[in-house]
Amino acid sequence: MTKETSLNSCALKEVEAVKGVGKVLALRILAARGEKLFQSWEDFTDRHIDGVGPKRLQALQSGGRGKKQTALI
């Protein structure tokens, strides 16, 4: 069963549990969120977070395989 995680309200460990995200990327995502909450996936993409390209963005949105959580905005 897949658990959904809101990138606007989750803790570091929860972001790390999302498919395709390690500690360094999780910290970057939380830093971007700290400046302003994400309004949409388009807003998330427009922030140009280092390490998030088209493939990683797709994995974040779909959840992919291998980890238990998918990301929500």
C-alpha angles and dihedrals in degrees: 000000000000122000119209120224125199110224087206096062111018130107126243094265091053092051090049090054091061115104111267097014126113130179097277094050091043089056091050091051092049091048090053090047089050090062092052135336115261112259097193142336087273090056090047090052093045090059089068095217108198109251096027111106129153095285095047091045090053090049091050092051098043101034093226117200137303103047130064102235140067125198128245129187 
